[in-house]
Amino acid sequence: REYISTYIPPHIRTELIKTLYKSLEYRHAGVNEIVRRLAKVFIIPRLRAKI
């Protein structure tokens, strides 16, 4: 399965990650699962370090 990823500019990355992390869909998913899900949709350099 192929995905089209969207590059997220640095000035909105932190807010995007916080918003998604707090959402019901991502709640209690764990860091590995959150990284996996976000990486399918977004291009965020050093994503794991930001979570």
Secondary structure, 3 states (H helix, E strand, C coil): CCCCCEECCHHHHHHHHHHHHHCCCCCCCCHHHHHHHHHHHEECCCHHHHC
